[in-house]
């Protein structure tokens, strides 16, 4: 059953991060890949401050290589799940998520490509009742056309489009929170631009 859209408030205790296929072989062909990887790693580090589950996948790593080092999976002992399908909603990955946090309600989804794996993962997650939050500066495709229209479609079906900094600061919406200083260090420098400045999904 699809999730009700609701307000989209993120509670770290019931939220998880999914990192999709940010592998070395994709670097030269994906629009703004380096910036997307950097921003996704900011979210990864913020999530671990709050001890949130983080799930990662790699698309056919034998041929496409492993996750780029700037996504610090090794730092947090995160093992990526191999896949050949578009969706991250794999039985073993979902079992791992359920074991780590049985009451997960929201997924923060980062990675590539927006019109393929991000698109199909969103559909499958929403069909299972999860709210999906997509930081637009953490998702990309080879072409801006695919990226922009995919984001518009995902917003149309009820996914929340947001930004990495909005997600990070939303984890502790009070500067008095004991973990706020850790988040503050992450966002001290603004996220690099990923080319969507003039994008309004309502225009397409």
Secondary structure, DSSP 8 states (H G I E B T S, - for coil): -----------GGGEEEEEE--BGGGTTTSTTHHHHHHHHHHHHHHHHHTT-EEEEEEESHHHH--B-TTS-TGGGT---EEESSS-S--HHHHHHHHHH-TT--EEEEEEE-IIIIIHHHHHHHHHTT-EEEEEGGGEE-SSHHHHHHHHHHHHHTT-EEE-HHHHHHHTS-STTSTTHHHHHHHHSS-----S-TT--GGG-
